[in-house]
Amino acid sequence: LDATVQVRLRQVVSSQLGVELDEVIDDARILDDLGADSLDVVVLVKTLEEAFDIVVPDEDVEGMQTVGDVESYLAARVSV
C-alpha cells in the first residue's frame, strides 16, 4: 500500500472514530478495539469513499474487520 494512502486512511479512521492515531494499527479491530458501532462504520465507509474516490459495496464492508483489512481493500482499488 502506498504510504500516502496508508497515512490518509489512518488519519480518517482516527478522526472519524475519535481515537488516537497510534491506536490505528493493522490488527486493530474496528468494532472491538476502536469502539465503532454500526453507524460509525457507515459514516467511516462514506468518508473513505469520498477521500479515495471509490465505491464500497455493502457486501465488501462486512469483510473489513480490521484496519489492515481496510488497507488491503484500498490497496487493490486505489490508483495512486
C-alpha positions as CSV (number, residue, x, y, z in Angstrom):
1,L,0.0,0.0,0.0
2,D,1.3,3.4,-0.9
3,A,2.5,5.2,2.3
4,T,0.4,8.3,1.4
5,V,-2.8,6.2,1.2
6,Q,-1.9,4.4,4.4
7,V,-1.4,7.7,6.3
8,R,-4.6,9.2,4.9
9,L,-6.6,6.1,5.8
10,R,-5.2,6.1,9.4
11,Q,-6.0,9.9,9.7
12,V,-9.5,9.4,8.5
13,V,-10.1,6.4,10.9
14,S,-8.6,8.3,13.8
15,S,-10.7,11.4,13.1
16,Q,-14.0,9.6,12.4
17,L,-13.8,7.3,15.4
18,G,-12.2,9.8,17.8
19,V,-9.2,7.6,18.7
20,E,-5.6,8.4,18.9
21,L,-3.6,7.9,15.7
22,D,-1.3,5.4,17.5
23,E,-4.3,3.1,18.2
24,V,-5.0,2.8,14.4
25,I,-2.7,-0.2,13.8
26,D,-3.1,-3.1,11.2
27,D,-4.6,-5.6,13.6
28,A,-6.9,-3.2,15.4
29,R,-10.5,-4.4,15.1
30,I,-12.7,-1.5,14.0
31,L,-15.7,-2.6,16.2
32,D,-14.0,-4.1,19.1
33,D,-10.6,-2.3,19.6
34,L,-11.5,1.1,18.2
35,G,-15.0,1.2,19.7
36,A,-17.0,1.8,16.5
37,D,-20.7,1.0,16.3
38,S,-22.6,0.2,13.1
39,L,-23.4,3.9,12.5
40,D,-19.7,4.8,12.9
41,V,-18.9,2.1,10.3
42,V,-21.4,3.6,7.8
43,V,-20.0,7.1,8.2
44,L,-16.4,5.8,8.0
45,V,-17.1,4.0,4.8
46,K,-18.8,7.1,3.3
47,T,-15.8,9.2,4.3
48,L,-13.3,6.7,2.8
49,E,-15.4,6.6,-0.4
50,E,-15.1,10.4,-0.7
51,A,-11.5,10.5,0.4
52,F,-10.3,7.9,-2.0
53,D,-12.9,8.3,-4.8
54,I,-14.1,4.8,-4.7
55,V,-17.4,3.0,-4.1
56,V,-17.6,0.3,-1.5
57,P,-20.5,-2.2,-1.9
58,D,-22.2,-3.2,1.3
59,E,-21.1,-6.8,0.9
60,D,-17.4,-5.7,0.9
61,V,-17.8,-3.7,4.1
62,E,-18.6,-7.0,6.0
63,G,-15.1,-8.3,5.1
64,M,-13.4,-5.3,6.6
65,Q,-12.9,-6.2,10.3
66,T,-9.5,-4.7,11.0
67,V,-7.6,-1.6,9.9
68,G,-5.3,-4.0,7.9
69,D,-8.4,-5.3,6.1
70,V,-9.3,-1.8,5.0
71,E,-5.7,-1.1,3.9
72,S,-5.7,-4.3,1.8
73,Y,-9.1,-3.3,0.3
74,L,-7.8,0.2,-0.6
75,A,-4.5,-1.2,-2.0
76,A,-6.5,-3.2,-4.5
77,R,-8.8,-0.4,-5.6
78,V,-7.0,3.0,-5.2
79,S,-4.8,4.1,-8.0
80,V,-2.0,6.4,-6.9
